[in-house]
Amino acid sequence: MYRIWNFVNEYSLLLIGGALIALVWANVDPDSYHHLVHYALWVDAPIGVMEEHDGALHRVLTLHFLINDGLMALFFAMAAKEVWEAVALSGGSLRGRKALTPLIATLGGMAGPVAVYLGLAAVLGMLDTVGRGWAIPTATDIAFSYLVGRMVFGARHPAIGFLLLLAIADDAGGLAILAVFYPSGEVAPAWLLLSLVAAVGVWFGANWLPRRLDGGRAGRPVSTWVRRYLGVWPYVVAGALSWYGFYCAGLHPALGLLPIVPAIPHSEHDFGIFAEHECYNTDLLNSIEHALKIPVQLILMGFGLVNAGVEFGAISAPTWLVVAGLVIGKPLGITLFGWFAARGLGLGLPQGMALRDLPLVGIVAAIGFTVALFVAAVAFPAGAVQDAAKMGALFSLGSAVLAIVAARLLRVERVQ
């Protein structure tokens, strides 16, 4: 059904490999690990973080900033590509009535973790210190969830499609949360005009205008010339300008490529997330995605390396708040909202999927890992609370074991 299997295997190995190296390194020699993470690649750089060097403040481009704020923009652009196609293109999986139940379940999968996290934090009297991390357990890692879902349900079980729709919608919500609630600095919205101008300009000059000048002629000579001689460069320039606009606006620059994605020439039909048929598409958007596959895998390995290095002594209350939000709140929210949509609103479930599958989908979706790590890194400043929250994101991988055990107890039949 999907060609995502090989992608997930490679993605998983590299990302987990980077995370494991970081964990071991941070617990064996924390000083050298943190020296690497915050290594100054360029002092007095035009972009970066403000740090003290030689008794004065300088803008420094560190390895952590380069990966988290710069290179991770390519990862979020790939996620945005799937969301865009699912929403905007003909056959998109988030279009029409068929998507309503998983979309409503997604709301529960985000509201449930927030309620559990903030509720427990309030009971413990920790809202002031950890309240800002409420969005960490809302995350769902698409690739890892798919991998575990396939193990639990089998490749052709209808719950897999439900899970993917939910994960895509969750990613869309997560991107919105990052943009609105976690600015990277003092917000200066006027700079977003630069991103808007870059997106509209490249869409008009390199996409709409060439097609207009073609005038329906066979072979599309103008569009062909633009593609052959300019290639991706107009979009690279527009992407750089949009990224800089987000950076100067105070929004997290890792989201800076999102306005450019809809401007890139794309297929007219969506075959599904990472669908096999997409490998035959020659549109520029899919070609860019295919070209970015290996670089993004390496970036994710680097992301795991610079973010997952947490000492085990950092495990504390924020760790368990994140875990509780994911492992309790997400299955509970998905089950309640999914049941309400399917039965209360009469929207139903995909044929072959039963209500008893909803809690299991929720447990699988509780794997937050990649996005949860990212949100933890922006929700809290570097220190004990951030490290504890990151450990909770890492522990969310344990949902895989819970899902397999629950599937056995519920006697879920795998559909191959």
N, C-alpha and C positions, 0 to 999 in steps of 0.2 A: 504493500500500500504506500509506503513512504521509503525514500532513500536515506532517511535520517539516521538509520542504524549505524552505518560506518562513521558518519559525522559524530555521533554521540560517543562511540568507542574512542575515537581519536581525541575528541574534546575532553572526555572524562579523564583519560590517562594523563594528558598533559596538564590539565588544571589540577587534578588531585596530586600529580607528581610535584608540581610547584608548591602546593599547599603543604604536602608532607615534608618536603625539604625545608620549608620555612619553619614548620613546627619543631622539627628536630634541631635545626640551627639555632632558633631562638631559645631553646631550652638547654642547649649545650654551651653556646657562646653568645649570649644575648648582646653583648657590646658590639661585637663585629657584625652581627646581623643588623642591628639598628644603624650602624655606621653605613652599611650598604644601602639600606632603604632610604636614608636621608642624605645619601652622598650628593654633594654639590656638583652637578654637571656644568653649571655656568653661573657665576656670580655676576650680579648686575645685569641679569638677563631681562629682556623686554616682557617676559611672562614668567610666572612662578609664584613662590610664596615668600613672604617677608621673614627674613631670619637675621639674627645678629652675627656679624662676622667682623672680627678685629675691632670690637667695641662699637660698631655702628650697624644700623639696619640696612640690609641690602635685599633686593629682589633676586631670589635664587631659584634656578631651575634644578630641582632635585629629581632623582630617579623615581621616587614615589609620585611626584606631580606629573612627570612625563607619562607614566603608565596610567595612573588613575584619572587624571584630568585631560590628558591628551590622547593617548593611543586607545583607551577604552571607548572613545567616541566611535571608533570603527565597529566595536562589538554592539553598541547601542544602535548604530545605524543599521546593522544587519537585523536586529530585533525589530526596529521600526519598519524595515522593508517588509517583513512578514505581516506586521500589524496593518500597514498601509494596504497591502494586496488583499488581506482578508476583509477589510472594510470597504475599499473603493472599487475593486475590480469585479467584473462579471464572474459569478461563481464563487465569490469570496465567502469564506467559512463563517464570517461574522455578519453576514447579510441575511435578512429575512427572518421568518418565524423560527426556522430550525436552530437559530443561534440564541433564542431568547432564554431558554432554560439554563444553558451553561453561562450566559451573561449574568443572569440573576444569581446563579450559584457563585459566580465570581465576586459579586457584591458581598455575599455572605463570607466568602473566603478571605475578604479583606476586613470586613467589619468584625468578624469573630476574633481574629488575632488581636486587633486593636482593643476590643473590649476586655479580653482576658489579660493582655499586657498591662493596660492602664488600671484595670480593676485590682489586680494583684499588687501593682506598684502602690496604689492608694492604700490598700490594706497594710502593706509593709511600711507605709509612711515615707516612700521614696520618690514620690512624683516630682519633687523639685530637682532631684539629681538624675533621674533616669527617664523622666516623662518624654524628653525629646526623641527617644528611641522608639516611639510607638509604631513607626512605619517599618521597622526592621522585620517583624514577623509577617508582614503582609506579602512578602515576596514568594514567588514560585519559580524555581529553576526549570525552564522548559526542557532542556536536554536531559538532565538527571531524572526529572519526573517521568519523561517519556521512557527512558531506559528502564526504570523500576516498574512503570505501568505495563510495559511489554512483558516483563518477567512475571508480573502478577496476573494480568488478564489474557496474555497472548497477543499476537500481532494483529489479529482481525476482530477482536472483541469491540463492540460499539462504544464501550467505555473509554477506549483509547482516543477516538475522535473527540468525545466529550472532554476528556482531560486536556487535549491539545487546544481546543477552543478556549477552555477555562484559563490555560496557561498563557495563551496569546493575550486574552483580555486582561489578565492579571499584569502582564508586562506593560500593556498600554496604561493601566492605572498607576503602575509603579513609576513609569516615566513622568506622568502628570504630577504625582506626589513629589518626586525629586525636584521638578521644575518649580513647583509652587511653594512647598514647605521647607526646602533645604537649599536656599541660595548660598553660594560659596563666599559671598562678601556683601558689602553694602549694595543694595539693589539700585541700579540706574537704568530704568526701563528704556530710556531713549536709545541706548546702544542696540536694543533689539531691532531698531529700524535698519541697522546694517545687515542683520541676518535676513530680514524681510526683503530688502533691496537685492541682496545676493541671490535669494531663492527665486524671486520674481524675475530678476534680470536674466539669470541663466535659463530659466524656463522659457522666457520669451525669445532670447537671442539664440539659444542652441537647441531648442525643442520645437516651440510653436511656430516661429518665423520660418525655419527651413521647411517644415511641412506645408506651411501656407504657400511658400514660393514654389514648391513642387507642383502645386495646382492639379493634383491627381494624375500627373504623368507617370507612366510605367517606369519602374526602376528608381523612382524618387531621387533624381540626380542631386538636388541640393542637400537633402538629408544624408545621402550617401557620402557626398564630399565632406560634410561636417563631421560625420562619424569617422571617415578614413583619415582626414588630415588633422582634425582637432582632437578626436577621441574623447578621453575622459577629462582632458585638461580644463575645459571650462568649468566642470563640476568640481575638480580639485581646487581651483581658485575660489569658486563660490563657497565650497565647504570650509576653506581656510578663513574666509571673511566671516562666514556665519559662526564658526567656532570662536573667533576673536570677539564677535558681537556678544555672544553669550558670556564669554570670559569677562569682558568689560562691564556687562550688565549686572554682574554679580550672581548670575544663575550658573548652575554647575556646567562647566564647559564640555563635559563628557556627553552632554545632550545637544551639543552645538551643531551636529550634522543633521538633526531631525528635520529642520525645515527644507533641506536640500533633497531629501529622498523622494518626495512626491514630484519634484521637478525633473527627475531623470526619466528619459524615455523607457517605458515599461510595456510588458505584455498586456493584452486586452483581457486576458482571462486568468483567474487564479486557480491553480490546480491543487492547492493545499500547501501547508507548511512543509518546506523542503521536499516537495513532491518530485517523484522521479522524472516526470515529463519536463520539469523545468530545465533539466540538463540539455534539452534540445532547443530551448529558447535562445534566440540570438539578440534579444533586446538588450540595451545597454545596462539596465538595472540588474538583470540576472547575470550578465557577463561580469559586472563589477563584483557581485556577491561571490561568484565562483572564484574570481581572482583573489578575493580577500580571505578565502577559507583557511589556507595555511597560515598567512600572517596573523589572523585573528586567533587561531589556536595557540600560536607562540605568544601573542599578547596575553591571552588568558593564563598561560603558564606563568608569565611574568607577574600578572595580577595576583595569582595565588602566592607567588614567592614574596611579594612586597606587602601583602595584606594578612596572610594567615600565620605569620610568625608571632604567636602568642604563647607566653609562658603559662604552664599549667597552674601555677600559683595565682593566675589572674581569675580563675573560676570563682565567681561570687554571685550575688543575687541577680545582677543584670543577665548573667548567663541563663539562669533558670527562667527568668521572665521571658526571654526570647524563645527558649525551648517550649515553654508552656503556651505562649502565643501561637507558635507554629503547630505543635503536636496536639494541643487541645482545641485552641480557638479555630484553626483552619478547618479541621474535619467537622467540628460542630457547626460552624457557619455555613459551610458548603452543604452539609446535610439538611439543615433547617431551611435555608433559602432554596435549595434544589427541590426539596419536598414541596415547599409552598408554590414554586413555579409549576412543578409537574402536576400536582394534585389540586392545590388551592386555586391556581389560575387556569388549570386545565390545559397547560401547554404540552404536557407529556414528556417522555424521555425517548431517546433513539430506540428504534426497534431492536429488541434483544437485550436491552439494558434494564435492570430492575432497580427499585428504590434501595434495596439492600446494597447496591454497588456504590451509592453515594458516599457513605462513610469511608469506604476503601479508597475512592477517588480522592477524598479529602486528606487521608493519611499520606497518599502518594504525593499530593500537591504540597504537603507540609515541608518538602525538601526545598529550603530557601537558598542555601549555599551561596552561589555566585552573587546574585543581586542582594541578598541579605548582608553579605560581607561588604558590598559596596555601600549600602545604605548605612551600615554601622560606622564605616569610615568617614561618612559626611555628617552623620547625626551627632557624633561626639568628638570633642578634641582628643588628640593623642593622649593616652593615659590609661589609668586603671579601668575606668568605666567602658571606654571604647574596646579595650582588650577583652573585658568580660563579655561584652555584647558580641564581639567577633567569635568568641569561643562558642556562644550559643548558636551562631550561624553555622559553624563547623559541626556542632553536635546534631544539627538538623538532618545530616546525612543518615542518622540513626533511624529516621522515619522509613528508610528502605527496609530495615529489618522488621519494624513494626508492621509494615504493609504486607510483607511475605507471611508473617505469622498470622495476621488477621485474615488473609486470604485462605490460609489452611483451615482456620477455625470456621470461617463462613462457607467453606467448601466451594469456593469460586472455581468454575470450570474454565480453563484456559481455552481460547479460540485461536487456533493457528491458521 
